[in-house]
Amino acid sequence: MVKRSLIASPTGVEKAKKAFKRKGWTQEYLAAEVGLQTRQSIWKFFSGKPIYRHVFIEICFALDLNPEEIALSPEDDLTPDTDHPDLDFWVEDLRQSQASTLEHQCGFVQMLDVTRPIELEDIYVDVNILPEIPHQRWLEISDFPSASEYNRSRLTKIAQQRIPVTTILEKYKHLVILGQPGAGKTTLLQALAIQCNQGSWRRDLLPIFIRLKNLPEDNLKLNSSNFLNDLFSYSPADNLAQLEHLLLQGRVLLLLDGLDEVPAKSKLLLLQKLQRFLEKYHNITCLITCRPAAYQYHLPNFTEIEIADFSDQQISSFVPKFFQLLNHHSLLNQKDYSSEILSQQFLKQIQKPKNRSIRELIKTPILLNLSCLVFQQKADFPHNLLKLYQQSLDILLTRWDMTRGIQRDSEQCNFSVAEKINLLSYLAYVMIKKDQYFVDQHHLQKYIIHYLINYQKSQKNRNELEQYVIKILKTIESQHGILVEQAREIYSFSHLTFQEYLASHWIAHHPKTSVFQTLVNHLYDPNWHNIILITFSLLPKSETLFTVIQEKSQEDIAQDVECVLFLTWVQQQAKRCQEQSNFIFVQGVLLSFGLSRNLRLQQRNLKGLTLATALVQELLFWLDFQRMITPLRVKNLAEAWLKGRELASQWGENLQVQLPSRKVSYVRVQQSMLKRDLQGLCELSLEGELAVSLNSLLLDLPSLEMKTEQLKKWWETEGNIWLEKLQNVLAQQGYSQLLQPLGDRQRQALLQFYEAQVLLVEGLTRAIDLSPDVRSHLESKLFQVT
């Protein structure tokens, strides 16, 4: 048999080197002359190593040499033809030959709503792996956080340690990499393929990247012995022998992307053929990606891992890259905001409490992509996040598959997208109404059956329904990643934000009295606040919701007389301010200040001279309040609340005054302060009965020239009478609530009332159906107790 490779003899090498020198060429030039993409074969030719016969002959002809005079004679050439090939050379040679194809396959990614392909290395962020596959864990409902343990960062997730993907890749050769939609499975395989082909990772392997959905359906029907040709049909025919030898020697990295994207009718056959293929070439490294719910046929000898959500560090790494690419690829070249400003502002904004729902979404890479696009328009998130929620769901329900040309199997579950949204909305509402963030499969199936019977009017019998429900559940889980299995037969929504939005969607589309009553019953439950606000955005007539919530808050606060008196006093004080455009926020500041000061002063257990000093200081504040509150310009009730607490801390914080000298009596210093403040009050109230009364009280105070013991005795004997006169003056002028004691129950009731007003104010800003007159009318009802 004619050998397929030839070797230059030592004499032939010398002749070839002289001819090469006469030509004045480089090895790269000679390689190009004979049609080679790399100079590896040229180097091996001059080094006396075996190369393909046809390449050997072409090199000799290019150097004007006779191949027979250059090659070793058959008697001298004792090396087997392919028994011990140079595997490193073959790997490198095939890498070079496929470099262009692999770069086309893996070197670019198409980002959501970005009009141009993005180079992978410009955007890629290393991912982490979960040590346990969530849906394979044996856990009970009690192992998951309940509604009473309200913590958004914990709900719908049980924290697991994260492991860098490189650590796993070093340990296992056969991996199934699971991940929810948009988690970065494909991008991970693309990055590994490029890194391997460039030699920066596993330089000993030849990477082969295959999108399983692109395998022609007819190929999968061929005999399994042709599976190598099926998988590598793009490879030149004369390379298949090399490729098979590399497969046998375990020198191939096979990257199979998107097992979940293979049609159901072809998937089993594909897996069977793949299994037989791997039995023959068991030494190769093989990575397969799939969505968790779609991976039901477990390949033997494969380790299953799942990609973790993005960590804060990964988000911080992705965001600057993304905004830099947006600016670079902008067709209009608009650079109102630099990429540095955008990334800094984005990372700053998502830490704010009001954006906590966005923080949940952006842990999924595809939704982080969307959030960055929304943010870049104004370097801020929109006040109403309704469109962001809707777009996020739309991506997972339809767009993400459509952009990649994937047609999912219905699996005999012919639910339209609208029907899926209705069902998910019902499940979200029922679960959260029952304080369930995690639900076992048995109860979840009962909820779906109830929905099908009562809202879809299904005519199926019980057995048919139970089978149909299982198909519905698995289809929604595998295709969309909105409802996910968090442990064996325990489900939750993938993001708490989705559960809240979908529950609100159900309420808004079923605005019955009983449904609204559910909202009212949870008015003071923080778990429901975001649902109430989203419902305001979705309702076609939000005035009804405003009315039922306001009536509920008024009814509850009216049951406590002290609370009513306190709120009446807040309204009276707010009306003293001329800044009526800020009236709502002024009331917020007053309520916050009043509660904070009441708590501080009550805890001091004041009496006598100290109580008199505190009362005068408080009155001094309220008379001066207009000057202090007008420049505040607070924008919302959250700011108003914080400002009220800040003013309460600053104003009269230290009633226990530090003595200027140990020789000076404390009672003397405190009475001096009392006189000073009374004089200040008289100056602020130059006209009217209040000024006259305060001036009279000032004259009634004992002289500071008295001896200390006499001052103390006066306050012990006459002080209570003087203090009673001061309190009567305050009561007559409407300041009787300055130091009225409020118990814990009253403070809790007032806090709940305040939170209800905050919800209503925010709800009004989100409602899109209200006319200016109606909105103004509803605003006038805020903080009213009757």
Secondary structure in CASP SS format (residue, H / E / C, confidence):
PFRMAT SS
TARGET T0000
AUTHOR 0000-0000-0000
METHOD secondary structure of the structure
MODEL  1
M C 1.00
V C 1.00
K C 1.00
R C 1.00
S E 1.00
L E 1.00
I C 1.00
A E 1.00
S C 1.00
P H 1.00
T H 1.00
G H 1.00
V H 1.00
E H 1.00
K H 1.00
A H 1.00
K H 1.00
K H 1.00
A H 1.00
F H 1.00
K H 1.00
R H 1.00
K H 1.00
G C 1.00
W C 1.00
T C 1.00
Q H 1.00
E H 1.00
Y H 1.00
L H 1.00
A H 1.00
A H 1.00
E H 1.00
V C 1.00
G C 1.00
L C 1.00
Q C 1.00
T C 1.00
R C 1.00
Q H 1.00
S H 1.00
I H 1.00
W H 1.00
K H 1.00
F H 1.00
F H 1.00
S C 1.00
G C 1.00
K C 1.00
P C 1.00
I E 1.00
Y E 1.00
R H 1.00
H H 1.00
V H 1.00
F H 1.00
I H 1.00
E H 1.00
I H 1.00
C H 1.00
F H 1.00
A H 1.00
L C 1.00
D C 1.00
L C 1.00
N C 1.00
P H 1.00
E H 1.00
E H 1.00
I H 1.00
A E 1.00
L C 1.00
S C 1.00
P C 1.00
E C 1.00
D C 1.00
D C 1.00
L C 1.00
T C 1.00
P C 1.00
D C 1.00
T C 1.00
D C 1.00
H C 1.00
P C 1.00
D C 1.00
L H 1.00
D H 1.00
F H 1.00
W H 1.00
V H 1.00
E H 1.00
D H 1.00
L H 1.00
R H 1.00
Q H 1.00
S H 1.00
Q H 1.00
A H 1.00
S H 1.00
T H 1.00
L H 1.00
E H 1.00
H H 1.00
Q H 1.00
C H 1.00
G C 1.00
F E 1.00
V E 1.00
Q C 1.00
M C 1.00
L C 1.00
D C 1.00
V C 1.00
T C 1.00
R C 1.00
P C 1.00
I E 1.00
E E 1.00
L H 1.00
E H 1.00
D H 1.00
I H 1.00
Y C 1.00
V C 1.00
D C 1.00
V C 1.00
N E 1.00
I E 1.00
L E 1.00
P C 1.00
E C 1.00
I C 1.00
P H 1.00
H H 1.00
Q H 1.00
R C 1.00
W C 1.00
L C 1.00
E C 1.00
I H 1.00
S H 1.00
D H 1.00
F C 1.00
P C 1.00
S C 1.00
A H 1.00
S H 1.00
E H 1.00
Y C 1.00
N C 1.00
R C 1.00
S C 1.00
R C 1.00
L C 1.00
T C 1.00
K C 1.00
I C 1.00
A C 1.00
Q C 1.00
Q C 1.00
R C 1.00
I E 1.00
P E 1.00
V H 1.00
T H 1.00
T H 1.00
I H 1.00
L H 1.00
E H 1.00
K H 1.00
Y C 1.00
K C 1.00
H E 1.00
L E 1.00
V E 1.00
I E 1.00
L E 1.00
G C 1.00
Q C 1.00
P C 1.00
G C 1.00
A C 1.00
G C 1.00
K H 1.00
T H 1.00
T H 1.00
L H 1.00
L H 1.00
Q H 1.00
A H 1.00
L H 1.00
A H 1.00
I H 1.00
Q H 1.00
C H 1.00
N H 1.00
Q H 1.00
G C 1.00
S C 1.00
W C 1.00
R C 1.00
R C 1.00
D C 1.00
L C 1.00
L E 1.00
P E 1.00
I E 1.00
F E 1.00
I E 1.00
R E 1.00
L H 1.00
K H 1.00
N H 1.00
L C 1.00
P C 1.00
E C 1.00
D C 1.00
N H 1.00
L H 1.00
K H 1.00
L C 1.00
N C 1.00
S H 1.00
S H 1.00
N H 1.00
F H 1.00
L H 1.00
N H 1.00
D H 1.00
L H 1.00
F C 1.00
S C 1.00
Y C 1.00
S C 1.00
P C 1.00
A H 1.00
D H 1.00
N H 1.00
L H 1.00
A H 1.00
Q H 1.00
L H 1.00
E H 1.00
H H 1.00
L H 1.00
L H 1.00
L H 1.00
Q C 1.00
G C 1.00
R C 1.00
V E 1.00
L E 1.00
L E 1.00
L E 1.00
L E 1.00
D E 1.00
G C 1.00
L H 1.00
D H 1.00
E H 1.00
V C 1.00
P C 1.00
A H 1.00
K H 1.00
S H 1.00
K H 1.00
L H 1.00
L H 1.00
L H 1.00
L H 1.00
Q H 1.00
K H 1.00
L H 1.00
Q H 1.00
R H 1.00
F H 1.00
L H 1.00
E H 1.00
K H 1.00
Y C 1.00
H C 1.00
N C 1.00
I C 1.00
T E 1.00
C E 1.00
L E 1.00
I E 1.00
T E 1.00
C E 1.00
R C 1.00
P H 1.00
A H 1.00
A H 1.00
Y C 1.00
Q C 1.00
Y C 1.00
H C 1.00
L C 1.00
P C 1.00
N C 1.00
F C 1.00
T E 1.00
E E 1.00
I E 1.00
E E 1.00
I E 1.00
A C 1.00
D C 1.00
F C 1.00
S C 1.00
D H 1.00
Q H 1.00
Q H 1.00
I H 1.00
S H 1.00
S H 1.00
F H 1.00
V H 1.00
P H 1.00
K H 1.00
F H 1.00
F H 1.00
Q H 1.00
L H 1.00
L H 1.00
N H 1.00
H H 1.00
H H 1.00
S C 1.00
L C 1.00
L C 1.00
N C 1.00
Q C 1.00
K C 1.00
D C 1.00
Y C 1.00
S C 1.00
S H 1.00
E H 1.00
I H 1.00
L H 1.00
S H 1.00
Q H 1.00
Q H 1.00
F H 1.00
L H 1.00
K H 1.00
Q H 1.00
I C 1.00
Q C 1.00
K C 1.00
P H 1.00
K H 1.00
N H 1.00
R H 1.00
S H 1.00
I H 1.00
R H 1.00
E H 1.00
L H 1.00
I C 1.00
K C 1.00
T C 1.00
P H 1.00
I H 1.00
L H 1.00
L H 1.00
N H 1.00
L H 1.00
S H 1.00
C H 1.00
L H 1.00
V H 1.00
F H 1.00
Q H 1.00
Q C 1.00
K C 1.00
A C 1.00
D C 1.00
F C 1.00
P C 1.00
H C 1.00
N C 1.00
L C 1.00
L H 1.00
K H 1.00
L H 1.00
Y H 1.00
Q H 1.00
Q H 1.00
S H 1.00
L H 1.00
D H 1.00
I H 1.00
L H 1.00
L H 1.00
T H 1.00
R H 1.00
W H 1.00
D H 1.00
M H 1.00
T H 1.00
R C 1.00
G C 1.00
I C 1.00
Q C 1.00
R C 1.00
D C 1.00
S C 1.00
E C 1.00
Q C 1.00
C C 1.00
N C 1.00
F C 1.00
S C 1.00
V H 1.00
A H 1.00
E H 1.00
K H 1.00
I H 1.00
N H 1.00
L H 1.00
L H 1.00
S H 1.00
Y H 1.00
L H 1.00
A H 1.00
Y H 1.00
V H 1.00
M H 1.00
I H 1.00
K H 1.00
K C 1.00
D C 1.00
Q C 1.00
Y C 1.00
F C 1.00
V E 1.00
D E 1.00
Q H 1.00
H H 1.00
H H 1.00
L H 1.00
Q H 1.00
K H 1.00
Y H 1.00
I H 1.00
I H 1.00
H H 1.00
Y H 1.00
L H 1.00
I H 1.00
N H 1.00
Y C 1.00
Q C 1.00
K C 1.00
S C 1.00
Q C 1.00
K C 1.00
N C 1.00
R H 1.00
N H 1.00
E H 1.00
L H 1.00
E H 1.00
Q H 1.00
Y H 1.00
V H 1.00
I H 1.00
K H 1.00
I H 1.00
L H 1.00
K H 1.00
T H 1.00
I H 1.00
E H 1.00
S H 1.00
Q H 1.00
H H 1.00
G C 1.00
I C 1.00
L E 1.00
V E 1.00
E E 1.00
Q E 1.00
A E 1.00
R C 1.00
E C 1.00
I E 1.00
Y E 1.00
S E 1.00
F E 1.00
S C 1.00
H C 1.00
L H 1.00
T H 1.00
F H 1.00
Q H 1.00
E H 1.00
Y H 1.00
L H 1.00
A H 1.00
S H 1.00
H H 1.00
W H 1.00
I H 1.00
A H 1.00
H H 1.00
H C 1.00
P C 1.00
K C 1.00
T H 1.00
S H 1.00
V H 1.00
F H 1.00
Q H 1.00
T H 1.00
L H 1.00
V H 1.00
N H 1.00
H C 1.00
L C 1.00
Y C 1.00
D C 1.00
P H 1.00
N H 1.00
W H 1.00
H H 1.00
N H 1.00
I H 1.00
I H 1.00
L H 1.00
I H 1.00
T H 1.00
F H 1.00
S H 1.00
L H 1.00
L C 1.00
P C 1.00
K C 1.00
S C 1.00
E H 1.00
T H 1.00
L H 1.00
F H 1.00
T H 1.00
V H 1.00
I H 1.00
Q H 1.00
E H 1.00
K H 1.00
S H 1.00
Q H 1.00
E H 1.00
D H 1.00
I H 1.00
A C 1.00
Q C 1.00
D C 1.00
V H 1.00
E H 1.00
C H 1.00
V H 1.00
L H 1.00
F H 1.00
L H 1.00
T H 1.00
W H 1.00
V H 1.00
Q H 1.00
Q H 1.00
Q H 1.00
A H 1.00
K H 1.00
R C 1.00
C C 1.00
Q C 1.00
E C 1.00
Q H 1.00
S H 1.00
N H 1.00
F H 1.00
I H 1.00
F H 1.00
V H 1.00
Q H 1.00
G H 1.00
V H 1.00
L H 1.00
L H 1.00
S H 1.00
F H 1.00
G H 1.00
L H 1.00
S H 1.00
R H 1.00
N H 1.00
L H 1.00
R H 1.00
L H 1.00
Q H 1.00
Q H 1.00
R C 1.00
N C 1.00
L C 1.00
K C 1.00
G H 1.00
L H 1.00
T H 1.00
L H 1.00
A H 1.00
T H 1.00
A H 1.00
L H 1.00
V H 1.00
Q H 1.00
E H 1.00
L H 1.00
L H 1.00
F H 1.00
W H 1.00
L H 1.00
D C 1.00
F H 1.00
Q H 1.00
R H 1.00
M H 1.00
I H 1.00
T C 1.00
P C 1.00
L C 1.00
R C 1.00
V C 1.00
K C 1.00
N C 1.00
L H 1.00
A H 1.00
E H 1.00
A H 1.00
W H 1.00
L H 1.00
K H 1.00
G H 1.00
R H 1.00
E H 1.00
L H 1.00
A H 1.00
S H 1.00
Q H 1.00
W C 1.00
G C 1.00
E C 1.00
N C 1.00
L C 1.00
Q C 1.00
V C 1.00
Q C 1.00
L C 1.00
P C 1.00
S C 1.00
R C 1.00
K C 1.00
V C 1.00
S C 1.00
Y H 1.00
V H 1.00
R H 1.00
V H 1.00
Q H 1.00
Q H 1.00
S H 1.00
M H 1.00
L H 1.00
K H 1.00
R H 1.00
D H 1.00
L H 1.00
Q H 1.00
G H 1.00
L H 1.00
C H 1.00
E H 1.00
L H 1.00
S C 1.00
L C 1.00
E C 1.00
G C 1.00
E H 1.00
L H 1.00
A H 1.00
V H 1.00
S H 1.00
L H 1.00
N H 1.00
S H 1.00
L H 1.00
L H 1.00
L H 1.00
D H 1.00
L C 1.00
P C 1.00
S C 1.00
L C 1.00
E C 1.00
M C 1.00
K C 1.00
T H 1.00
E H 1.00
Q H 1.00
L H 1.00
K H 1.00
K H 1.00
W H 1.00
W H 1.00
E H 1.00
T H 1.00
E C 1.00
G H 1.00
N H 1.00
I H 1.00
W H 1.00
L H 1.00
E H 1.00
K H 1.00
L H 1.00
Q H 1.00
N H 1.00
V H 1.00
L H 1.00
A H 1.00
Q H 1.00
Q C 1.00
G C 1.00
Y C 1.00
S C 1.00
Q C 1.00
L C 1.00
L C 1.00
Q C 1.00
P C 1.00
L C 1.00
G C 1.00
D H 1.00
R H 1.00
Q H 1.00
R H 1.00
Q H 1.00
A H 1.00
L H 1.00
L H 1.00
Q H 1.00
F H 1.00
Y H 1.00
E H 1.00
A H 1.00
Q H 1.00
V H 1.00
L H 1.00
L H 1.00
V H 1.00
E H 1.00
G H 1.00
L H 1.00
T H 1.00
R H 1.00
A C 1.00
I C 1.00
D C 1.00
L C 1.00
S C 1.00
P H 1.00
D H 1.00
V H 1.00
R H 1.00
S H 1.00
H H 1.00
L H 1.00
E H 1.00
S C 1.00
K C 1.00
L C 1.00
F C 1.00
Q C 1.00
V C 1.00
T C 1.00
END
